[in-house]
Amino acid sequence: MKWLKSIFSNESDASSKRVASILALLVCINLSYIGTFTDYKCPEYMFDGLLILAGGGLGLTVIESYRDWETDRKSTRLNSSHRL
């Protein structure tokens, strides 16, 4: 499916940071489900580490996207003001 729509990216290639973060998030969801409905309990440090990895990676991706959007917006505004 076009590499899962290029891993939810607006770019042509998949971001390795985004892929690792999504996999960490999926593992956390699975560990939560297993811990809730079975006798297995995941060590807290492992779960916390995966959540930090997932949150940090996805958070950095959002910050980078916002930074790129803000840069494009400023350059568009500068170009339009030069036309006047």
C-alpha positions as CSV (number, residue, x, y, z in Angstrom):
1,M,0.0,0.0,0.0
2,K,2.7,2.4,-1.2
3,W,4.7,1.6,2.0
4,L,1.7,2.5,4.1
5,K,1.3,5.9,2.3
6,S,5.1,6.5,2.8
7,I,4.6,6.1,6.6
8,F,2.2,9.0,7.0
9,S,4.6,11.4,5.3
10,N,4.0,14.3,3.0
11,E,7.4,13.6,1.5
12,S,8.3,10.9,-1.0
13,D,10.5,8.8,1.3
14,A,9.7,7.3,4.7
15,S,11.3,8.9,7.7
16,S,13.3,6.4,9.8
17,K,12.6,8.4,12.9
18,R,8.9,8.2,12.3
19,V,9.0,4.5,11.5
20,A,10.9,3.8,14.8
21,S,8.5,5.9,16.8
22,I,5.4,4.3,15.3
23,L,6.8,0.8,16.0
24,A,7.6,1.8,19.6
25,L,4.1,3.1,20.0
26,L,2.6,-0.1,18.6
27,V,4.8,-2.1,21.0
28,C,3.6,0.0,24.0
29,I,0.0,-0.5,22.9
30,N,0.6,-4.3,22.7
31,L,2.4,-4.4,26.1
32,S,-0.5,-2.5,27.7
33,Y,-3.0,-4.9,26.2
34,I,-1.0,-7.9,27.3
35,G,-0.4,-6.5,30.8
36,T,-4.1,-5.8,31.2
37,F,-5.5,-9.1,30.1
38,T,-2.8,-11.6,31.1
39,D,-0.6,-12.4,34.1
40,Y,2.6,-11.0,32.4
41,K,3.7,-7.6,33.6
42,C,6.1,-5.6,31.5
43,P,9.0,-4.0,33.5
44,E,8.3,-0.4,34.1
45,Y,11.6,0.9,32.8
46,M,11.0,-0.9,29.5
47,F,7.6,0.5,29.1
48,D,8.7,4.0,30.1
49,G,11.6,3.9,27.7
50,L,9.4,2.9,24.8
51,L,6.9,5.6,25.6
52,I,9.7,8.2,25.7
53,L,11.1,7.0,22.4
54,A,7.6,7.1,20.7
55,G,6.7,10.5,22.2
56,G,10.0,12.1,21.5
57,G,10.3,10.8,17.9
58,L,6.7,11.8,17.0
59,G,7.0,15.1,18.8
60,L,10.2,16.0,17.0
61,T,8.6,15.1,13.7
62,V,5.7,17.5,14.5
63,I,8.2,20.2,15.5
64,E,10.2,19.8,12.2
65,S,7.0,19.9,10.2
66,Y,5.9,23.1,11.9
67,R,9.4,24.7,11.4
68,D,9.3,23.9,7.7
69,W,5.8,25.2,7.4
70,E,6.7,28.4,9.3
71,T,9.8,28.9,7.0
72,D,7.7,28.5,3.9
73,R,5.1,30.9,5.2
74,K,7.8,33.6,6.0
75,S,9.4,33.2,2.6
76,T,6.1,33.5,0.9
77,R,5.3,36.6,2.8
78,L,8.7,38.2,2.0
79,N,8.3,37.3,-1.7
80,S,4.8,38.9,-1.8
81,S,6.0,42.1,-0.1
82,H,8.8,42.5,-2.7
83,R,6.3,42.4,-5.5
84,L,4.5,45.6,-4.2
